[in-house]
Amino acid sequence: MENENTLDHLLKIEAEAAALVNDAQAEADRRIHDNEEKMRAAYEERFKVEAQGREASLKIEKEKLKEQYQDAIDEYGKEISGINVDVERFTSLFNKYIAGEG
């Protein structure tokens, strides 16, 4: 009978230990999950801030390039507006070399 009581006592202790292990595992899983959520939220916020900063920089750079492009087009327009075109000579050379006349 004493052996049965000892065995029952040992089984009870084992069941309590298993319950503690299960509780500890559940708590560890909860903490891991909470930490992952916090880290994910922090990452997303950091990513958002970084993306906004880069987007603003891109917009500024795009405007600078747009201005440079327009300045280059304007400069080129000024350069070619001052060129005198000899239409008669062009027509003569065109006819001679391209059209095969002459």
Jmol script that loads the backbone (N, CA, C; Angstrom):
load data "model"
ATOM      1  N   MET A   1       0.806  -1.188   0.000  1.00  0.00           N
ATOM      2  CA  MET A   1       0.000   0.000   0.000  1.00  0.00           C
ATOM      3  C   MET A   1       0.857   1.262   0.000  1.00  0.00           C
ATOM      4  N   GLU A   2       1.921   1.161   0.761  1.00  0.00           N
ATOM      5  CA  GLU A   2       2.834   2.290   0.814  1.00  0.00           C
ATOM      6  C   GLU A   2       3.435   2.558  -0.559  1.00  0.00           C
ATOM      7  N   ASN A   3       3.715   1.499  -1.320  1.00  0.00           N
ATOM      8  CA  ASN A   3       4.246   1.648  -2.677  1.00  0.00           C
ATOM      9  C   ASN A   3       3.240   2.358  -3.590  1.00  0.00           C
ATOM     10  N   GLU A   4       1.968   2.035  -3.392  1.00  0.00           N
ATOM     11  CA  GLU A   4       0.933   2.681  -4.204  1.00  0.00           C
ATOM     12  C   GLU A   4       0.850   4.164  -3.876  1.00  0.00           C
ATOM     13  N   ASN A   5       0.926   4.493  -2.589  1.00  0.00           N
ATOM     14  CA  ASN A   5       0.886   5.902  -2.182  1.00  0.00           C
ATOM     15  C   ASN A   5       2.095   6.650  -2.727  1.00  0.00           C
ATOM     16  N   THR A   6       3.244   6.019  -2.676  1.00  0.00           N
ATOM     17  CA  THR A   6       4.459   6.636  -3.202  1.00  0.00           C
ATOM     18  C   THR A   6       4.341   6.846  -4.704  1.00  0.00           C
ATOM     19  N   LEU A   7       3.841   5.835  -5.401  1.00  0.00           N
ATOM     20  CA  LEU A   7       3.662   5.929  -6.844  1.00  0.00           C
ATOM     21  C   LEU A   7       2.639   7.013  -7.195  1.00  0.00           C
ATOM     22  N   ASP A   8       1.550   7.066  -6.470  1.00  0.00           N
ATOM     23  CA  ASP A   8       0.542   8.106  -6.700  1.00  0.00           C
ATOM     24  C   ASP A   8       1.140   9.496  -6.455  1.00  0.00           C
ATOM     25  N   HIS A   9       1.920   9.584  -5.376  1.00  0.00           N
ATOM     26  CA  HIS A   9       2.557  10.862  -5.052  1.00  0.00           C
ATOM     27  C   HIS A   9       3.528  11.289  -6.170  1.00  0.00           C
ATOM     28  N   LEU A  10       4.304  10.342  -6.659  1.00  0.00           N
ATOM     29  CA  LEU A  10       5.254  10.636  -7.744  1.00  0.00           C
ATOM     30  C   LEU A  10       4.518  11.028  -9.033  1.00  0.00           C
ATOM     31  N   LEU A  11       3.423  10.350  -9.315  1.00  0.00           N
ATOM     32  CA  LEU A  11       2.630  10.698 -10.502  1.00  0.00           C
ATOM     33  C   LEU A  11       2.014  12.087 -10.367  1.00  0.00           C
ATOM     34  N   LYS A  12       1.580  12.417  -9.156  1.00  0.00           N
ATOM     35  CA  LYS A  12       1.015  13.751  -8.908  1.00  0.00           C
ATOM     36  C   LYS A  12       2.086  14.826  -9.111  1.00  0.00           C
ATOM     37  N   ILE A  13       3.282  14.576  -8.593  1.00  0.00           N
ATOM     38  CA  ILE A  13       4.398  15.527  -8.753  1.00  0.00           C
ATOM     39  C   ILE A  13       4.763  15.670 -10.230  1.00  0.00           C
ATOM     40  N   GLU A  14       4.780  14.552 -10.931  1.00  0.00           N
ATOM     41  CA  GLU A  14       5.099  14.589 -12.367  1.00  0.00           C
ATOM     42  C   GLU A  14       4.049  15.391 -13.121  1.00  0.00           C
ATOM     43  N   ALA A  15       2.782  15.231 -12.777  1.00  0.00           N
ATOM     44  CA  ALA A  15       1.702  15.974 -13.431  1.00  0.00           C
ATOM     45  C   ALA A  15       1.836  17.470 -13.149  1.00  0.00           C
ATOM     46  N   GLU A  16       2.189  17.820 -11.895  1.00  0.00           N
ATOM     47  CA  GLU A  16       2.391  19.225 -11.541  1.00  0.00           C
ATOM     48  C   GLU A  16       3.585  19.804 -12.305  1.00  0.00           C
ATOM     49  N   ALA A  17       4.651  19.016 -12.417  1.00  0.00           N
ATOM     50  CA  ALA A  17       5.837  19.460 -13.160  1.00  0.00           C
ATOM     51  C   ALA A  17       5.492  19.659 -14.635  1.00  0.00           C
ATOM     52  N   ALA A  18       4.720  18.759 -15.199  1.00  0.00           N
ATOM     53  CA  ALA A  18       4.310  18.886 -16.605  1.00  0.00           C
ATOM     54  C   ALA A  18       3.463  20.136 -16.794  1.00  0.00           C
ATOM     55  N   ALA A  19       2.570  20.400 -15.833  1.00  0.00           N
ATOM     56  CA  ALA A  19       1.734  21.601 -15.909  1.00  0.00           C
ATOM     57  C   ALA A  19       2.599  22.859 -15.835  1.00  0.00           C
ATOM     58  N   LEU A  20       3.616  22.861 -14.948  1.00  0.00           N
ATOM     59  CA  LEU A  20       4.528  24.005 -14.854  1.00  0.00           C
ATOM     60  C   LEU A  20       5.295  24.212 -16.159  1.00  0.00           C
ATOM     61  N   VAL A  21       5.770  23.109 -16.731  1.00  0.00           N
ATOM     62  CA  VAL A  21       6.502  23.189 -17.999  1.00  0.00           C
ATOM     63  C   VAL A  21       5.588  23.743 -19.092  1.00  0.00           C
ATOM     64  N   ASN A  22       4.345  23.246 -19.140  1.00  0.00           N
ATOM     65  CA  ASN A  22       3.390  23.742 -20.150  1.00  0.00           C
ATOM     66  C   ASN A  22       3.101  25.224 -19.959  1.00  0.00           C
ATOM     67  N   ASP A  23       2.914  25.640 -18.698  1.00  0.00           N
ATOM     68  CA  ASP A  23       2.669  27.054 -18.407  1.00  0.00           C
ATOM     69  C   ASP A  23       3.870  27.912 -18.807  1.00  0.00           C
ATOM     70  N   ALA A  24       5.063  27.408 -18.481  1.00  0.00           N
ATOM     71  CA  ALA A  24       6.282  28.141 -18.827  1.00  0.00           C
ATOM     72  C   ALA A  24       6.431  28.254 -20.347  1.00  0.00           C
ATOM     73  N   GLN A  25       6.127  27.186 -21.057  1.00  0.00           N
ATOM     74  CA  GLN A  25       6.223  27.211 -22.515  1.00  0.00           C
ATOM     75  C   GLN A  25       5.200  28.186 -23.104  1.00  0.00           C
ATOM     76  N   ALA A  26       3.990  28.176 -22.552  1.00  0.00           N
ATOM     77  CA  ALA A  26       2.952  29.102 -23.025  1.00  0.00           C
ATOM     78  C   ALA A  26       3.376  30.551 -22.771  1.00  0.00           C
ATOM     79  N   GLU A  27       3.948  30.824 -21.600  1.00  0.00           N
ATOM     80  CA  GLU A  27       4.423  32.173 -21.281  1.00  0.00           C
ATOM     81  C   GLU A  27       5.571  32.575 -22.202  1.00  0.00           C
ATOM     82  N   ALA A  28       6.483  31.658 -22.458  1.00  0.00           N
ATOM     83  CA  ALA A  28       7.597  31.944 -23.368  1.00  0.00           C
ATOM     84  C   ALA A  28       7.073  32.230 -24.772  1.00  0.00           C
ATOM     85  N   ASP A  29       6.129  31.430 -25.233  1.00  0.00           N
ATOM     86  CA  ASP A  29       5.539  31.659 -26.559  1.00  0.00           C
ATOM     87  C   ASP A  29       4.854  33.020 -26.630  1.00  0.00           C
ATOM     88  N   ARG A  30       4.132  33.382 -25.576  1.00  0.00           N
ATOM     89  CA  ARG A  30       3.451  34.677 -25.537  1.00  0.00           C
ATOM     90  C   ARG A  30       4.460  35.821 -25.586  1.00  0.00           C
ATOM     91  N   ARG A  31       5.528  35.707 -24.801  1.00  0.00           N
ATOM     92  CA  ARG A  31       6.549  36.753 -24.767  1.00  0.00           C
ATOM     93  C   ARG A  31       7.254  36.869 -26.126  1.00  0.00           C
ATOM     94  N   ILE A  32       7.548  35.732 -26.729  1.00  0.00           N
ATOM     95  CA  ILE A  32       8.183  35.748 -28.050  1.00  0.00           C
ATOM     96  C   ILE A  32       7.263  36.423 -29.059  1.00  0.00           C
ATOM     97  N   HIS A  33       5.988  36.054 -29.027  1.00  0.00           N
ATOM     98  CA  HIS A  33       5.018  36.646 -29.947  1.00  0.00           C
ATOM     99  C   HIS A  33       4.903  38.165 -29.727  1.00  0.00           C
ATOM    100  N   ASP A  34       4.803  38.582 -28.477  1.00  0.00           N
ATOM    101  CA  ASP A  34       4.715  40.014 -28.162  1.00  0.00           C
ATOM    102  C   ASP A  34       5.952  40.760 -28.638  1.00  0.00           C
ATOM    103  N   ASN A  35       7.118  40.146 -28.405  1.00  0.00           N
ATOM    104  CA  ASN A  35       8.364  40.778 -28.835  1.00  0.00           C
ATOM    105  C   ASN A  35       8.431  40.883 -30.359  1.00  0.00           C
ATOM    106  N   GLU A  36       8.001  39.848 -31.045  1.00  0.00           N
ATOM    107  CA  GLU A  36       7.984  39.885 -32.511  1.00  0.00           C
ATOM    108  C   GLU A  36       7.064  40.991 -33.013  1.00  0.00           C
ATOM    109  N   GLU A  37       5.919  41.145 -32.376  1.00  0.00           N
ATOM    110  CA  GLU A  37       4.980  42.207 -32.770  1.00  0.00           C
ATOM    111  C   GLU A  37       5.593  43.590 -32.550  1.00  0.00           C
ATOM    112  N   LYS A  38       6.244  43.769 -31.392  1.00  0.00           N
ATOM    113  CA  LYS A  38       6.886  45.055 -31.105  1.00  0.00           C
ATOM    114  C   LYS A  38       7.995  45.336 -32.116  1.00  0.00           C
ATOM    115  N   MET A  39       8.800  44.334 -32.403  1.00  0.00           N
ATOM    116  CA  MET A  39       9.902  44.511 -33.350  1.00  0.00           C
ATOM    117  C   MET A  39       9.379  44.800 -34.753  1.00  0.00           C
ATOM    118  N   ARG A  40       8.316  44.118 -35.147  1.00  0.00           N
ATOM    119  CA  ARG A  40       7.722  44.341 -36.460  1.00  0.00           C
ATOM    120  C   ARG A  40       7.174  45.769 -36.560  1.00  0.00           C
ATOM    121  N   ALA A  41       6.489  46.216 -35.515  1.00  0.00           N
ATOM    122  CA  ALA A  41       5.935  47.572 -35.503  1.00  0.00           C
ATOM    123  C   ALA A  41       7.059  48.608 -35.553  1.00  0.00           C
ATOM    124  N   ALA A  42       8.124  48.385 -34.803  1.00  0.00           N
ATOM    125  CA  ALA A  42       9.262  49.311 -34.811  1.00  0.00           C
ATOM    126  C   ALA A  42       9.914  49.336 -36.189  1.00  0.00           C
ATOM    127  N   TYR A  43      10.060  48.165 -36.797  1.00  0.00           N
ATOM    128  CA  TYR A  43      10.652  48.095 -38.135  1.00  0.00           C
ATOM    129  C   TYR A  43       9.788  48.837 -39.150  1.00  0.00           C
ATOM    130  N   GLU A  44       8.483  48.600 -39.094  1.00  0.00           N
ATOM    131  CA  GLU A  44       7.589  49.252 -40.052  1.00  0.00           C
ATOM    132  C   GLU A  44       7.606  50.765 -39.883  1.00  0.00           C
ATOM    133  N   GLU A  45       7.665  51.240 -38.649  1.00  0.00           N
ATOM    134  CA  GLU A  45       7.728  52.682 -38.410  1.00  0.00           C
ATOM    135  C   GLU A  45       9.043  53.250 -38.940  1.00  0.00           C
ATOM    136  N   ARG A  46      10.126  52.564 -38.659  1.00  0.00           N
ATOM    137  CA  ARG A  46      11.437  53.022 -39.147  1.00  0.00           C
ATOM    138  C   ARG A  46      11.473  53.019 -40.671  1.00  0.00           C
ATOM    139  N   PHE A  47      10.919  51.961 -41.270  1.00  0.00           N
ATOM    140  CA  PHE A  47      10.869  51.864 -42.727  1.00  0.00           C
ATOM    141  C   PHE A  47      10.037  53.002 -43.303  1.00  0.00           C
ATOM    142  N   LYS A  48       8.912  53.286 -42.674  1.00  0.00           N
ATOM    143  CA  LYS A  48       8.024  54.353 -43.143  1.00  0.00           C
ATOM    144  C   LYS A  48       8.741  55.707 -43.113  1.00  0.00           C
ATOM    145  N   VAL A  49       9.413  55.991 -42.006  1.00  0.00           N
ATOM    146  CA  VAL A  49      10.137  57.260 -41.870  1.00  0.00           C
ATOM    147  C   VAL A  49      11.240  57.353 -42.919  1.00  0.00           C
ATOM    148  N   GLU A  50      11.992  56.280 -43.084  1.00  0.00           N
ATOM    149  CA  GLU A  50      13.076  56.254 -44.069  1.00  0.00           C
ATOM    150  C   GLU A  50      12.531  56.431 -45.482  1.00  0.00           C
ATOM    151  N   ALA A  51      11.435  55.751 -45.773  1.00  0.00           N
ATOM    152  CA  ALA A  51      10.835  55.856 -47.110  1.00  0.00           C
ATOM    153  C   ALA A  51      10.345  57.273 -47.379  1.00  0.00           C
ATOM    154  N   GLN A  52       9.742  57.896 -46.384  1.00  0.00           N
ATOM    155  CA  GLN A  52       9.271  59.271 -46.562  1.00  0.00           C
ATOM    156  C   GLN A  52      10.437  60.220 -46.805  1.00  0.00           C
ATOM    157  N   GLY A  53      11.526  60.016 -46.069  1.00  0.00           N
ATOM    158  CA  GLY A  53      12.710  60.848 -46.267  1.00  0.00           C
ATOM    159  C   GLY A  53      13.288  60.685 -47.655  1.00  0.00           C
ATOM    160  N   ARG A  54      13.369  59.452 -48.101  1.00  0.00           N
ATOM    161  CA  ARG A  54      13.908  59.211 -49.433  1.00  0.00           C
ATOM    162  C   ARG A  54      12.981  59.735 -50.519  1.00  0.00           C
ATOM    163  N   GLU A  55      11.686  59.625 -50.279  1.00  0.00           N
ATOM    164  CA  GLU A  55      10.722  60.138 -51.244  1.00  0.00           C
ATOM    165  C   GLU A  55      10.846  61.657 -51.367  1.00  0.00           C
ATOM    166  N   ALA A  56      11.033  62.333 -50.234  1.00  0.00           N
ATOM    167  CA  ALA A  56      11.206  63.782 -50.252  1.00  0.00           C
ATOM    168  C   ALA A  56      12.495  64.152 -50.987  1.00  0.00           C
ATOM    169  N   SER A  57      13.573  63.407 -50.728  1.00  0.00           N
ATOM    170  CA  SER A  57      14.840  63.663 -51.418  1.00  0.00           C
ATOM    171  C   SER A  57      14.698  63.436 -52.921  1.00  0.00           C
ATOM    172  N   LEU A  58      13.984  62.386 -53.277  1.00  0.00           N
ATOM    173  CA  LEU A  58      13.764  62.085 -54.683  1.00  0.00           C
ATOM    174  C   LEU A  58      12.981  63.196 -55.359  1.00  0.00           C
ATOM    175  N   LYS A  59      11.978  63.699 -54.682  1.00  0.00           N
ATOM    176  CA  LYS A  59      11.160  64.772 -55.244  1.00  0.00           C
ATOM    177  C   LYS A  59      12.002  66.026 -55.477  1.00  0.00           C
ATOM    178  N   ILE A  60      12.855  66.371 -54.501  1.00  0.00           N
ATOM    179  CA  ILE A  60      13.739  67.533 -54.635  1.00  0.00           C
ATOM    180  C   ILE A  60      14.700  67.334 -55.801  1.00  0.00           C
ATOM    181  N   GLU A  61      15.309  66.156 -55.862  1.00  0.00           N
ATOM    182  CA  GLU A  61      16.259  65.860 -56.948  1.00  0.00           C
ATOM    183  C   GLU A  61      15.563  65.885 -58.299  1.00  0.00           C
ATOM    184  N   LYS A  62      14.354  65.373 -58.347  1.00  0.00           N
ATOM    185  CA  LYS A  62      13.585  65.371 -59.596  1.00  0.00           C
ATOM    186  C   LYS A  62      13.317  66.799 -60.065  1.00  0.00           C
ATOM    187  N   GLU A  63      12.973  67.679 -59.139  1.00  0.00           N
ATOM    188  CA  GLU A  63      12.725  69.079 -59.489  1.00  0.00           C
ATOM    189  C   GLU A  63      14.008  69.751 -59.994  1.00  0.00           C
ATOM    190  N   LYS A  64      15.133  69.447 -59.341  1.00  0.00           N
ATOM    191  CA  LYS A  64      16.422  70.011 -59.791  1.00  0.00           C
ATOM    192  C   LYS A  64      16.730  69.562 -61.213  1.00  0.00           C
ATOM    193  N   LEU A  65      16.547  68.264 -61.469  1.00  0.00           N
ATOM    194  CA  LEU A  65      16.820  67.745 -62.810  1.00  0.00           C
ATOM    195  C   LEU A  65      15.861  68.327 -63.843  1.00  0.00           C
ATOM    196  N   LYS A  66      14.631  68.531 -63.455  1.00  0.00           N
ATOM    197  CA  LYS A  66      13.641  69.129 -64.356  1.00  0.00           C
ATOM    198  C   LYS A  66      14.073  70.548 -64.734  1.00  0.00           C
ATOM    199  N   GLU A  67      14.544  71.305 -63.744  1.00  0.00           N
ATOM    200  CA  GLU A  67      15.031  72.661 -64.005  1.00  0.00           C
ATOM    201  C   GLU A  67      16.269  72.629 -64.894  1.00  0.00           C
ATOM    202  N   GLN A  68      17.203  71.712 -64.599  1.00  0.00           N
ATOM    203  CA  GLN A  68      18.411  71.608 -65.426  1.00  0.00           C
ATOM    204  C   GLN A  68      18.053  71.241 -66.856  1.00  0.00           C
ATOM    205  N   TYR A  69      17.120  70.334 -67.010  1.00  0.00           N
ATOM    206  CA  TYR A  69      16.670  69.920 -68.340  1.00  0.00           C
ATOM    207  C   TYR A  69      16.066  71.110 -69.084  1.00  0.00           C
ATOM    208  N   GLN A  70      15.204  71.871 -68.404  1.00  0.00           N
ATOM    209  CA  GLN A  70      14.588  73.021 -69.053  1.00  0.00           C
ATOM    210  C   GLN A  70      15.627  74.073 -69.396  1.00  0.00           C
ATOM    211  N   ASP A  71      16.603  74.288 -68.508  1.00  0.00           N
ATOM    212  CA  ASP A  71      17.685  75.235 -68.797  1.00  0.00           C
ATOM    213  C   ASP A  71      18.479  74.792 -70.018  1.00  0.00           C
ATOM    214  N   ALA A  72      18.772  73.491 -70.122  1.00  0.00           N
ATOM    215  CA  ALA A  72      19.517  72.976 -71.274  1.00  0.00           C
ATOM    216  C   ALA A  72      18.718  73.147 -72.560  1.00  0.00           C
ATOM    217  N   ILE A  73      17.418  72.881 -72.502  1.00  0.00           N
ATOM    218  CA  ILE A  73      16.567  73.052 -73.686  1.00  0.00           C
ATOM    219  C   ILE A  73      16.526  74.521 -74.086  1.00  0.00           C
ATOM    220  N   ASP A  74      16.374  75.409 -73.117  1.00  0.00           N
ATOM    221  CA  ASP A  74      16.349  76.850 -73.402  1.00  0.00           C
ATOM    222  C   ASP A  74      17.668  77.316 -74.015  1.00  0.00           C
ATOM    223  N   GLU A  75      18.775  76.841 -73.455  1.00  0.00           N
ATOM    224  CA  GLU A  75      20.105  77.203 -73.972  1.00  0.00           C
ATOM    225  C   GLU A  75      20.272  76.717 -75.407  1.00  0.00           C
ATOM    226  N   TYR A  76      19.855  75.482 -75.649  1.00  0.00           N
ATOM    227  CA  TYR A  76      19.949  74.930 -77.002  1.00  0.00           C
ATOM    228  C   TYR A  76      19.068  75.727 -77.966  1.00  0.00           C
ATOM    229  N   GLY A  77      17.897  76.114 -77.512  1.00  0.00           N
ATOM    230  CA  GLY A  77      17.008  76.928 -78.351  1.00  0.00           C
ATOM    231  C   GLY A  77      17.638  78.258 -78.704  1.00  0.00           C
ATOM    232  N   LYS A  78      18.322  78.873 -77.740  1.00  0.00           N
ATOM    233  CA  LYS A  78      19.009  80.144 -78.007  1.00  0.00           C
ATOM    234  C   LYS A  78      20.134  79.945 -79.026  1.00  0.00           C
ATOM    235  N   GLU A  79      20.876  78.834 -78.855  1.00  0.00           N
ATOM    236  CA  GLU A  79      21.988  78.566 -79.775  1.00  0.00           C
ATOM    237  C   GLU A  79      21.496  78.385 -81.207  1.00  0.00           C
ATOM    238  N   ILE A  80      20.461  77.602 -81.382  1.00  0.00           N
ATOM    239  CA  ILE A  80      20.023  77.326 -82.758  1.00  0.00           C
ATOM    240  C   ILE A  80      19.206  78.467 -83.352  1.00  0.00           C
ATOM    241  N   SER A  81      18.656  79.333 -82.505  1.00  0.00           N
ATOM    242  CA  SER A  81      17.904  80.465 -83.057  1.00  0.00           C
ATOM    243  C   SER A  81      18.832  81.469 -83.722  1.00  0.00           C
ATOM    244  N   GLY A  82      20.091  81.485 -83.335  1.00  0.00           N
ATOM    245  CA  GLY A  82      21.051  82.410 -83.926  1.00  0.00           C
ATOM    246  C   GLY A  82      21.715  81.884 -85.191  1.00  0.00           C
ATOM    247  N   ILE A  83      21.388  80.683 -85.586  1.00  0.00           N
ATOM    248  CA  ILE A  83      22.006  80.090 -86.777  1.00  0.00           C
ATOM    249  C   ILE A  83      21.226  80.531 -88.011  1.00  0.00           C
ATOM    250  N   ASN A  84      21.983  81.022 -88.997  1.00  0.00           N
ATOM    251  CA  ASN A  84      21.361  81.390 -90.275  1.00  0.00           C
ATOM    252  C   ASN A  84      21.347  80.157 -91.165  1.00  0.00           C
ATOM    253  N   VAL A  85      20.201  79.863 -91.714  1.00  0.00           N
ATOM    254  CA  VAL A  85      20.062  78.701 -92.579  1.00  0.00           C
ATOM    255  C   VAL A  85      20.046  79.181 -94.021  1.00  0.00           C
ATOM    256  N   ASP A  86      20.978  78.640 -94.784  1.00  0.00           N
ATOM    257  CA  ASP A  86      21.042  78.964 -96.207  1.00  0.00           C
ATOM    258  C   ASP A  86      20.192  77.921 -96.941  1.00  0.00           C
ATOM    259  N   VAL A  87      18.935  78.265 -97.145  1.00  0.00           N
ATOM    260  CA  VAL A  87      17.972  77.336 -97.718  1.00  0.00           C
ATOM    261  C   VAL A  87      18.358  76.958 -99.145  1.00  0.00           C
ATOM    262  N   GLU A  88      18.834  77.915 -99.919  1.00  0.00           N
ATOM    263  CA  GLU A  88      19.198  77.611-101.307  1.00  0.00           C
ATOM    264  C   GLU A  88      20.353  76.616-101.364  1.00  0.00           C
ATOM    265  N   ARG A  89      21.364  76.815-100.515  1.00  0.00           N
ATOM    266  CA  ARG A  89      22.506  75.906-100.513  1.00  0.00           C
ATOM    267  C   ARG A  89      22.074  74.518-100.022  1.00  0.00           C
ATOM    268  N   PHE A  90      21.221  74.491 -98.986  1.00  0.00           N
ATOM    269  CA  PHE A  90      20.722  73.227 -98.474  1.00  0.00           C
ATOM    270  C   PHE A  90      19.960  72.476 -99.565  1.00  0.00           C
ATOM    271  N   THR A  91      19.096  73.184-100.270  1.00  0.00           N
ATOM    272  CA  THR A  91      18.307  72.558-101.337  1.00  0.00           C
ATOM    273  C   THR A  91      19.217  72.035-102.434  1.00  0.00           C
ATOM    274  N   SER A  92      20.226  72.796-102.770  1.00  0.00           N
ATOM    275  CA  SER A  92      21.167  72.395-103.805  1.00  0.00           C
ATOM    276  C   SER A  92      21.916  71.124-103.400  1.00  0.00           C
ATOM    277  N   LEU A  93      22.432  71.105-102.154  1.00  0.00           N
ATOM    278  CA  LEU A  93      23.157  69.926-101.676  1.00  0.00           C
ATOM    279  C   LEU A  93      22.225  68.727-101.521  1.00  0.00           C
ATOM    280  N   PHE A  94      21.019  68.972-101.064  1.00  0.00           N
ATOM    281  CA  PHE A  94      20.043  67.897-100.938  1.00  0.00           C
ATOM    282  C   PHE A  94      19.780  67.262-102.293  1.00  0.00           C
ATOM    283  N   ASN A  95      19.534  68.096-103.262  1.00  0.00           N
ATOM    284  CA  ASN A  95      19.257  67.592-104.614  1.00  0.00           C
ATOM    285  C   ASN A  95      20.462  66.849-105.184  1.00  0.00           C
ATOM    286  N   LYS A  96      21.631  67.343-104.879  1.00  0.00           N
ATOM    287  CA  LYS A  96      22.857  66.751-105.425  1.00  0.00           C
ATOM    288  C   LYS A  96      23.143  65.377-104.798  1.00  0.00           C
ATOM    289  N   TYR A  97      23.082  65.313-103.481  1.00  0.00           N
ATOM    290  CA  TYR A  97      23.514  64.088-102.805  1.00  0.00           C
ATOM    291  C   TYR A  97      22.372  63.109-102.454  1.00  0.00           C
ATOM    292  N   ILE A  98      21.243  63.611-102.139  1.00  0.00           N
ATOM    293  CA  ILE A  98      20.162  62.751-101.692  1.00  0.00           C
ATOM    294  C   ILE A  98      19.223  62.411-102.852  1.00  0.00           C
ATOM    295  N   ALA A  99      18.756  63.395-103.552  1.00  0.00           N
ATOM    296  CA  ALA A  99      17.777  63.154-104.609  1.00  0.00           C
ATOM    297  C   ALA A  99      18.430  62.658-105.911  1.00  0.00           C
ATOM    298  N   GLY A 100      19.726  62.825-106.012  1.00  0.00           N
ATOM    299  CA  GLY A 100      20.427  62.340-107.206  1.00  0.00           C
ATOM    300  C   GLY A 100      20.270  63.225-108.420  1.00  0.00           C
ATOM    301  N   GLU A 101      19.945  64.475-108.210  1.00  0.00           N
ATOM    302  CA  GLU A 101      19.806  65.415-109.316  1.00  0.00           C
ATOM    303  C   GLU A 101      21.035  66.312-109.372  1.00  0.00           C
ATOM    304  N   GLY A 102      21.709  66.258-110.331  1.00  0.00           N
ATOM    305  CA  GLY A 102      22.737  67.259-110.512  1.00  0.00           C
ATOM    306  C   GLY A 102      24.091  66.831-110.306  1.00  0.00           C
TER     307      GLY A 102
END
end "model"
wireframe off; spacefill off
backbone 0.3
color backbone group
